[in-house]
Amino acid sequence: MSEAVTRPVPSASRSAGLLASLEPLLREWLPRQRWFAGKGRPVTGFSLVSVTEVLPVDSRQGLLHLLVRAHQPLVPTQSAPSHPGDCYQLLLGVRETLPPQLAPALIGRPAEGPLAGRAVYEALYDPRPADVLLEALRGGARIGELRFERDTRQEIRGDLAPRLVTAEQSNSSLVYGDTFILKLLRRIVPGVNPDLELPLALSREGCPRVPAPAGWMLADLAGESYVLGVLQPFLRGATDGWEFALRALAGGEDFSAEARALGRATAEVHMALARALPVVTLGHGQMRLLTDGMTERLEAAVQAVPALRPYAPGLRSAFDALADLAGEGHTWTAQRIHGDLHLGQCLRSPSGSWSMIDFEGEPSKSLAERRLPQPVARDVAGMLRSFDYAAHSLPPVPGSTGPQDTGPSAVPGWADACRAAFCSGYAEVGGGDPRMDPVLLRAYETDKAVYEVVYEARHRPDWLPVPMSAVARLARPEPS
């Protein structure tokens, strides 16, 4: 590693030539990646934020770390009047010839520039670059503008065989010997990332429900710090909650005991976060901003999905009821939460214990928004909606992309039993049953269902009936 650590950052002219030679390849390759956020909009160009030769590109096997901004047309909005383009983290391997086993990782061969004629490929498929990253984390290395840090209380062995997790969505992960998992963030923003911040805070509190970070990867650029990746213990044999729930559904098994245990785990995480980080009180002014945002999202959703229009008055009443309570002087406690909680963000170990992962929050929201204290009801509502999705999402028949039965009674009573058990489990640990604040919970669940309608209409039309069935339920007047 000594050569890689001391290698200087390429000069500006060399970097410009490098980007120019890679741009035609990236225009084709980047939009096809599952973690690329700008699908459906053409890429008009790239700009280089950072480039580091982790392994020299003029050697037999080079490794480039790039932060590249992809420029795309975007209609300005009030929340994002001038969007400079998303910044992506790329790890590119460079070889003269590519071994057959790495053929699927090939990005292309630049026609000109410093890499002309050489094979450029997605380096995460290659064990050698993966080993380099682990060794840098073990040694707390600095490589150009990259900084690797670790928790010295955890042992990181250097003989762990790496493998790429191929089922990733918004990021990429490497598993090392079923001992650690390195999550590499793909869309990069400056600042404190909750995907590192919150697990570290929970680790200090001794919360066992979240794997404690063993190491992390940063970049220091122009006076700002960027979180690039987090290394955490790998929960061997664990099953994500979504898959576990669908197995239960397919086997006709009751899931309420698991839902109750998941409610207890959620409450434990919330209580640990409340001890570790500031808790605030939301009064009339803050709640007015919150409900106004919910109403604005509903109005935009109605324009995007006309099928929502008949339900809009009933849905709006959920937000109005919350605003009325705030106007009467009611207040709510807000704290740091998971921010994007659903069954897929939870892992069940073979022993039956539940853990939580992926504290990044909703990728569509800004980092500042994701780090705001919020009522725990938002996390609870996300999980309640996840139970509803599972109930309508039996494993699809071969060749189908959507649920078998998207009617509101796909699995009668299953979601209701899970929802009730989750809230009961939460109350056993957290001291308060989320159902005891029905106005707040209904508002958050309505906001989530509206978001789901827009997402499904744009990306998975076959699934649209699932959130629409929730919309029909939530739009009905609540009993007094």
C-alpha positions in Angstrom: 0.0 0.0 0.0 2.9 2.4 0.5 3.1 3.3 -3.2 -0.6 3.9 -3.4 -0.6 6.1 -0.3 2.1 8.4 -1.4 1.0 8.7 -5.1 0.2 12.4 -5.8 -3.2 13.6 -7.2 -3.0 13.9 -11.0 -2.4 17.4 -12.4 -5.2 19.5 -13.6 -4.3 19.0 -17.3 -3.9 15.3 -16.9 -7.3 15.2 -15.0 -9.0 17.1 -17.8 -7.6 14.8 -20.4 -8.6 11.8 -18.4 -12.2 13.0 -18.1 -12.4 13.8 -21.8 -11.3 10.3 -22.7 -13.8 8.7 -20.3 -16.8 10.9 -21.1 -18.0 8.9 -24.2 -17.9 5.7 -22.1 -19.6 7.2 -19.1 -22.4 8.6 -21.2 -23.4 5.1 -22.2 -22.5 3.2 -19.0 -23.6 5.5 -16.2 -27.4 5.8 -17.0 -27.6 2.0 -17.1 -26.6 1.6 -13.5 -29.3 0.8 -11.0 -27.9 3.5 -8.6 -28.0 6.3 -11.2 -30.6 8.8 -10.0 -31.2 10.7 -13.2 -32.9 8.1 -15.3 -35.2 9.4 -18.0 -33.1 12.6 -18.5 -30.2 12.8 -21.0 -26.7 13.4 -19.7 -25.4 16.6 -21.3 -21.9 16.5 -19.9 -19.6 15.7 -17.0 -17.3 17.7 -14.6 -14.6 16.2 -12.5 -14.9 16.9 -8.7 -12.0 14.7 -7.7 -9.6 12.1 -9.1 -7.2 9.9 -7.2 -4.9 7.3 -8.5 -5.3 4.7 -5.8 -3.1 2.3 -7.9 -1.1 3.9 -10.7 -2.8 3.7 -14.0 0.5 3.3 -15.8 1.1 0.0 -13.9 -0.1 -3.4 -14.9 -3.3 -2.9 -12.9 -4.5 0.6 -12.1 -7.3 1.8 -9.9 -8.9 5.3 -10.2 -11.2 6.8 -7.7 -13.4 9.5 -9.2 -16.1 11.9 -8.0 -17.9 12.9 -11.2 -20.8 15.3 -11.6 -23.3 14.3 -14.2 -25.1 17.3 -15.8 -28.7 16.8 -16.8 -31.5 19.2 -17.7 -33.8 19.8 -14.8 -36.9 22.0 -14.4 -36.1 24.4 -11.6 -38.3 24.2 -8.5 -38.6 26.3 -5.4 -36.6 23.8 -3.4 -33.9 23.4 -6.0 -33.7 26.6 -8.1 -30.4 25.7 -9.6 -29.3 22.1 -9.6 -25.6 21.7 -10.5 -26.0 17.9 -11.3 -25.6 14.9 -9.1 -22.1 13.8 -8.0 -21.3 10.1 -8.3 -18.5 8.0 -6.8 -16.8 5.8 -9.3 -14.1 3.2 -8.8 -12.6 2.3 -12.2 -10.1 -0.4 -12.8 -7.6 -0.1 -15.6 -5.9 -3.1 -17.4 -4.3 -3.9 -20.7 -6.4 -7.0 -21.1 -9.4 -8.0 -19.1 -9.6 -11.6 -17.7 -12.7 -13.5 -18.9 -14.3 -13.4 -15.4 -14.3 -9.6 -15.5 -15.8 -9.3 -18.9 -19.3 -8.3 -17.5 -17.6 -5.4 -15.7 -16.1 -3.8 -18.8 -17.1 -0.2 -19.4 -15.1 0.3 -22.5 -11.7 1.3 -24.0 -11.0 5.0 -24.4 -10.1 6.0 -27.9 -7.7 8.7 -26.8 -6.1 10.3 -23.7 -3.9 8.8 -21.0 -6.0 5.5 -21.0 -6.2 5.1 -24.8 -6.7 1.5 -25.8 -6.7 0.1 -22.2 -9.7 -1.7 -20.7 -11.6 0.4 -18.2 -14.0 -1.5 -15.9 -16.1 -1.4 -12.8 -13.4 -2.2 -10.2 -15.7 -3.5 -7.5 -16.0 -6.8 -9.5 -12.2 -7.3 -9.1 -10.8 -8.8 -5.8 -7.6 -6.8 -6.0 -9.1 -3.3 -5.8 -11.5 -4.6 -3.2 -8.5 -5.8 -1.1 -6.9 -2.4 -1.5 -9.9 -0.7 0.0 -10.0 -3.0 3.0 -6.2 -2.6 3.6 -6.6 1.2 3.5 -9.3 0.9 6.1 -7.3 -1.4 8.3 -4.3 1.0 8.2 -6.1 4.3 8.4 -4.5 5.4 5.2 -4.6 8.7 3.3 -4.5 8.4 -0.4 -4.5 11.7 -2.2 -7.7 13.4 -1.1 -9.1 10.1 0.3 -9.1 9.5 4.0 -9.7 6.1 5.7 -10.6 5.9 9.4 -11.5 3.0 11.7 -12.7 2.1 15.1 -9.6 0.6 16.7 -11.7 -1.4 19.1 -12.8 -3.7 16.3 -10.4 -6.1 14.7 -10.3 -5.9 10.8 -8.4 -8.9 9.5 -6.6 -8.6 6.1 -7.3 -12.1 4.8 -11.0 -11.7 4.2 -12.0 -12.6 0.6 -14.2 -9.9 -1.0 -17.3 -10.4 -3.1 -19.6 -7.8 -4.7 -23.3 -7.8 -3.6 -25.2 -7.8 -6.8 -28.7 -7.0 -5.4 -27.9 -3.4 -4.5 -30.2 -0.5 -5.5 -29.1 3.0 -4.7 -25.5 2.1 -3.5 -22.9 -0.7 -3.9 -21.6 -3.1 -1.3 -18.7 -5.4 -0.8 -18.8 -8.3 1.6 -15.5 -9.4 3.1 -15.4 -13.0 4.2 -18.9 -12.9 5.7 -17.3 -10.7 8.5 -17.7 -7.2 7.2 -19.8 -5.3 4.6 -18.5 -2.1 3.0 -21.3 0.1 1.8 -20.0 2.5 -0.9 -22.3 5.5 -1.4 -22.8 6.3 -5.1 -24.5 9.7 -5.0 -22.2 11.9 -3.0 -23.0 15.2 -1.2 -20.8 17.2 1.2 -21.5 17.1 4.9 -22.3 14.8 7.8 -24.1 11.7 6.3 -26.6 10.1 8.7 -25.6 6.7 7.3 -22.4 7.1 9.3 -23.5 9.7 11.9 -26.5 7.7 13.4 -24.8 4.3 13.6 -21.8 5.9 15.4 -24.2 7.6 17.8 -26.0 4.4 18.5 -22.7 2.6 19.0 -21.8 5.1 21.7 -25.1 4.3 23.4 -24.4 0.6 23.2 -27.5 -0.1 21.1 -27.2 -3.6 19.8 -29.9 -3.2 17.1 -27.6 -1.4 14.6 -24.2 -2.8 13.5 -21.5 -0.5 14.8 -19.2 1.0 12.1 -15.8 -0.5 12.0 -14.4 1.9 9.5 -15.3 4.7 7.1 -14.1 6.3 4.0 -14.0 10.1 3.5 -12.9 12.7 1.0 -11.7 16.2 1.9 -12.3 18.6 -0.9 -12.2 22.4 -0.9 -12.7 22.6 2.9 -15.6 20.2 2.9 -15.8 16.5 4.0 -17.7 13.9 2.0 -18.7 10.5 3.4 -17.9 7.8 0.7 -18.4 4.5 2.5 -19.0 2.7 5.8 -17.6 -0.7 6.9 -19.9 -2.5 9.3 -20.1 -6.1 10.7 -21.9 -8.4 8.3 -24.8 -10.2 9.9 -24.2 -13.7 8.6 -27.3 -15.7 7.8 -29.6 -12.7 8.3 -32.7 -12.3 6.1 -34.1 -8.9 5.2 -37.5 -8.2 6.6 -39.2 -7.9 3.2 -38.1 -11.4 2.1 -38.9 -12.8 5.5 -42.4 -11.4 5.4 -43.1 -12.7 1.9 -41.9 -16.2 2.9 -44.4 -16.1 5.8 -47.2 -14.9 3.4 -46.4 -17.6 0.8 -46.5 -20.2 3.5 -49.7 -18.9 5.0 -47.9 -18.2 8.3 -48.9 -15.6 10.9 -46.3 -12.7 11.1 -47.7 -10.8 14.0 -45.1 -12.1 16.5 -42.3 -11.0 14.2 -44.1 -7.6 13.8 -44.3 -7.2 17.5 -40.6 -8.0 17.9 -39.8 -5.5 15.1 -41.9 -2.9 17.0 -39.8 -3.4 20.1 -36.6 -3.1 18.1 -37.7 0.1 16.5 -38.6 1.6 19.9 -35.2 0.6 21.2 -33.4 2.4 18.4 -35.6 5.5 18.8 -34.9 5.7 22.5 -31.2 5.3 22.0 -31.2 8.1 19.4 -33.1 10.3 21.8 -30.4 9.8 24.4 -27.6 10.3 22.0 -28.8 13.4 20.0 -30.9 16.5 20.7 -34.6 16.3 21.1 -36.8 19.3 20.3 -40.4 20.3 20.7 -42.5 21.2 17.6 -45.0 23.9 18.2 -47.6 25.7 16.0 -45.1 27.3 13.7 -43.0 24.2 13.0 -46.1 22.0 12.6 -47.6 24.5 10.1 -44.4 24.2 8.0 -44.7 20.4 8.2 -48.4 20.3 7.2 -47.9 22.9 4.5 -45.2 20.6 3.0 -47.5 17.6 3.1 -50.3 19.6 1.4 -47.9 20.9 -1.3 -46.8 17.4 -2.0 -50.4 16.2 -2.3 -51.2 19.0 -4.8 -48.2 18.2 -6.9 -49.2 14.5 -6.8 -52.7 15.2 -8.0 -51.3 17.0 -11.0 -48.9 14.1 -11.7 -51.4 11.3 -11.1 -55.0 12.4 -12.0 -56.4 9.2 -10.4 -55.7 10.9 -7.0 -58.1 13.8 -7.7 -61.3 12.2 -6.3 -59.5 11.4 -3.0 -57.7 14.8 -2.6 -60.2 16.4 -0.3 -60.2 13.4 2.1 -56.4 13.2 2.0 -56.1 16.9 2.6 -58.3 16.6 5.7 -55.6 14.4 7.3 -53.2 17.3 7.1 -55.8 19.9 8.1 -56.7 18.0 11.2 -53.0 18.0 12.3 -52.7 21.7 11.6 -55.9 22.4 13.6 -54.5 20.5 16.6 -51.3 22.5 16.4 -53.3 25.7 16.2 -55.1 24.7 19.4 -51.7 24.6 21.2 -50.7 20.9 21.0 -47.0 20.2 20.7 -45.0 17.2 19.6 -41.6 15.8 20.4 -39.1 15.5 17.5 -35.8 13.7 17.4 -33.4 12.0 15.0 -35.0 8.9 13.4 -34.2 6.4 10.7 -36.0 8.4 8.0 -36.8 5.7 5.5 -37.9 2.8 7.6 -39.5 -0.3 5.9 -39.2 -4.0 6.0 -36.3 -4.0 3.6 -34.2 -1.9 6.0 -34.5 -4.5 8.7 -32.6 -7.8 9.1 -33.6 -10.8 11.1 -30.8 -13.0 12.4 -31.1 -16.8 12.6 -31.5 -16.4 16.4 -34.7 -14.3 15.8 -33.2 -10.9 16.7 -34.0 -7.8 14.5 -31.5 -5.2 13.4 -31.8 -2.0 11.3 -29.5 -0.8 8.5 -29.3 2.0 5.9 -29.7 5.2 7.9 -29.1 7.3 4.8 -32.7 8.5 4.7 -34.8 9.3 1.7 -32.3 9.9 -1.2 -34.7 12.4 -2.8 -34.4 14.7 0.1 -31.5 17.0 0.8 -28.9 16.1 3.5 -30.1 19.0 5.6 -33.7 17.7 5.5 -32.6 14.1 6.3 -30.8 15.3 9.4 -33.7 17.3 10.9 -35.3 16.0 14.1 -38.8 14.5 13.3 -41.6 12.8 15.2 -41.0 9.1 15.5 -44.5 8.6 13.9 -42.8 9.1 10.6 -40.8 5.9 11.0 -43.8 4.1 12.4 -45.9 5.2 9.4 -43.2 3.9 7.0 -43.3 0.5 8.6 -47.1 0.4 8.6 -47.1 1.1 4.9 -44.5 -1.6 4.4 -46.8 -4.2 6.0 -49.6 -3.1 3.6 -47.3 -3.5 0.6 -46.2 -7.0 1.7 -49.8 -8.1 2.1 -50.4 -7.2 -1.5 -47.2 -8.5 -2.8 -47.2 -12.3 -2.9 -44.3 -13.7 -5.0 -45.3 -12.9 -8.6 -46.0 -15.5 -11.2 -43.2 -16.2 -13.7 -42.8 -13.3 -16.1 -44.8 -10.9 -14.0 -43.3 -7.6 -12.6 -46.1 -6.7 -10.2 -48.0 -8.4 -7.4 -50.3 -11.3 -8.1 -53.3 -9.6 -6.5 -53.4 -5.9 -6.0 -56.9 -5.7 -4.6 -57.4 -4.3 -1.1 -58.0 -7.8 0.3 -55.1 -9.6 -1.2 -54.3 -11.3 2.1 -57.3 -10.5 4.4 -56.4 -9.3 7.8 -52.6 -9.9 7.5 -51.6 -6.3 7.3 -54.0 -5.2 10.0 -52.7 -7.9 12.4 -49.1 -6.9 11.7 -49.8 -3.2 12.1 -51.5 -3.7 15.4 -48.7 -6.1 16.7 -46.0 -3.6 15.6 -47.6 -0.7 17.5 -48.1 -3.0 20.6 -44.5 -4.0 20.5 -43.4 -0.4 20.1 -45.5 0.6 23.1 -44.0 -2.2 25.3 -40.5 -0.6 25.0 -41.1 3.1 24.0 -43.7 3.8 26.6 -46.2 5.2 24.2 -48.5 3.4 21.6 -48.3 5.3 18.3 -52.0 4.7 17.8 -52.6 7.0 20.8 -51.8 9.9 18.5 -54.1 9.0 15.5 -54.1 12.4 13.9 -50.3 12.6 13.7 -50.0 9.0 12.5 -52.7 9.3 9.9 -51.0 12.5 8.5 -47.7 10.7 8.1 -49.2 7.6 6.7 -51.2 9.7 4.2 -48.1 11.6 3.2 -46.2 8.3 2.6 -49.1 6.8 0.5 -49.2 9.9 -1.7 -45.5 9.6 -2.3 -45.9 5.9 -3.2 -48.6 6.7 -5.7 -46.4 9.1 -7.6 -43.4 6.7 -7.5 -45.4 3.7 -8.7 -47.1 5.7 -11.5 -43.7 6.8 -12.8 -41.7 3.6 -12.3 -44.0 0.5 -11.7 -47.5 1.1 -13.0 -48.5 -2.5 -12.3 -48.1 -1.7 -8.5 -50.1 1.5 -8.5 -53.3 -0.3 -7.1 -51.3 -1.0 -3.9 -50.9 2.5 -2.6 -54.2 3.5 -4.3 -56.0 1.1 -2.0 -54.4 2.8 1.0 -55.4 6.2 -0.4 -59.0 5.1 -0.6 -58.8 4.0 3.1 -57.0 7.1 4.3 -59.3 9.5 2.5 -62.3 8.3 4.5 -63.2 10.5 7.4 -61.7 9.4 10.7 -64.2 8.5 13.4 -64.4 11.2 16.1 
